[in-house]
Amino acid sequence: MGQPDQFAKRTFAEETERITGGAVTWQDPPEIGLVKVQSDGLLLVRHPDRIGELPAPWPEARMHEEVLVELKMPGDHLDFPAVERALLRRQARQVQRAEESARGWSGQEPLWLVAPHVPDWLRAQRALAAIGPACYRVEPSSFPFLWIAANDLPLRDELVPFLVARSGRALDEFARWVAPRMPLAWVLGMVRFTAMSATVREELLWWVGKGEDPEVKAREREILQALLGANPDVQQKLVEQGRVSEARTALRTVLAHRQLSLGPEEDARIEGCAELDVLERWHERAITAATAAEALR
């Protein structure tokens, strides 16, 4: 399981109990004795009477003791074999519960499959009955089978665990919306592990960095130090980027001091150059060049 999947599972684990007021909790499922067959997680329904007023799909869990959840993050396969494997894991859990139950359990294990969208092949092969915005009951099925299309879910605090499976523009929209609502550590995890666009990632990092709360700043430094300690390559890259940025600033300072104005093309060349030796060569030329264009030859 990749890091985006782990982040999604952690969000379910941390947010489900808060959102439902303790009515539903998350549990990592046990391994099933079929070499290794393990789903992404289980929603354990403790107080079904407390989730009836929550947005779909939560009320669908009221008639069950547990719900098996399969998470399909952006980039994961959503083809027929991938869904069949999810159904296999659901069936394995069904057998496991039947064998382990001291009360002679004979129910049907429900499956909620959370993915960015509903694939076309599924629409062609199955009937999808809407039970709420972007939540569909897959039919025919001998057990409760829900497909939750994260990209089309409404942006609501109660749906954050499902919304982390969004992709593309829908993920960018969610990221901007959710950042002010969640703790800093969670936001940084979202920035690190989800496939949002580079523009939104930079926007959120800027937003995180502009806060003035000393406690938030301290936590931010701790997280950054931990990330750099675990990723020396990233630390080296940041050092190199810092030197490049300093070289750009030094070059612009010399050009401004000598009153050598930059045209749009020259300005773009400086901003787009990430090679330290080139920037240093331009800096040396700028000391004696007659024009900015001559300095940047």
Residue, then its C-alpha position, 0 to 999 in steps of 0.5 A: m500500500g502506497q503513502p496516499d493510501q496510508f494517508a487516506k486510511r489515517t484520515f478515516a481512523e482519525e476523523t470517523e469517530r469525531i465526525t460521527g460523535g463516536a457512533v462509528t469508529w475505524q479499525d484496521p482489519p485482521e489479516i485473513g488466512l488466504v495467504k494474505v487477504q486484507s482490506d483497507g479498513l473496517l467501520l465499526v458501528r457503535h451507535p447507529d442512532r447517532i448517524g441518521e442525520l449525517p450526509a450520505p453515505w453515513p446513514e447507510a451504516r445504521m443497519h450493520e455492525e461493521v462495513l468493509v471499506e476499500l479505498k482507491m486513490p488517484g492512480d490506483h486501478l479501477d478496472f474490472p480485475a481491481v474491483e473483483r479483487a475488492l470483492l474477493r477481500r469482501q468475501a474473505r471477510q464474510v467467511q471469516r466473520a461466519e467462522e468466528s462468530a459465536r452467535g452463528w452470524s449469517g448476515q452479509e458483509p457490506l462493502w463501501l468502495v471509495a474512488p475518485h469517480v465511477p468508471d464507465w465499464l461499471r456503469a455499463q455492466r451494473a445498475l447504479a441507484a443513487i442514495g445521495p450525492a455521488c453515493y450509489r448502491v451497485e445492483p444487482s448484488s447479494f450484499p450491500f455494495l456502495w460506490i462513493a465517487a469522491n470527486d462529486l461529493p459535496l464539500r462538507d466536514e462530515l465527508v472529509p475521509f471520503l473526499v481525500a480520494r479526489s483527483g485532479r481539479a476536484l482534489d485541488e478544490f478540496a485542498r483549498w477548502v479543507a486546509p483552514r479546517m484541519p490541523l497543520a500536521w494533517v494539512l502537511g500530510m495532505v500536501r506531501f501524500t496526495a496528487m494535488s497540482a503543483t500550483v495548489r501545493e505551493e499555495l498551501l505551503w505559502w498559506v501554512g508559512k504565513g501564520e503568526d501563531p508561535e505554537v503553530k510555527a514551532r510545530e511546523r519547524e518540528i515537522l520540517q526538521a523531521l521530514l528533512g532528517a528522514n530525507p537527506d536528498v530533499q535537504q540537499k536539494l533545498v540547499e541547492q535551491g537556496r544557492v540558486s535563489e541567492a544567485r538570482t538575487a545577486l545578479r538582479t542586484v548588480l543589474a539594478h545597481r548598474q541601471l541595466s533594465l531587464g526586458p520581459e524576455e531577460d527577466a524570464r530567462i533569469e527566473g527560469c534558470a536553475e543552473l548555478d554555474v550559468l547564473e554565476r557566469w551572468h553575474e560576472r558579465a553583468i559587472t562590465a556589460a553594456t546591456a542586460a542582454e549582453a550580460l545574459r549571453 
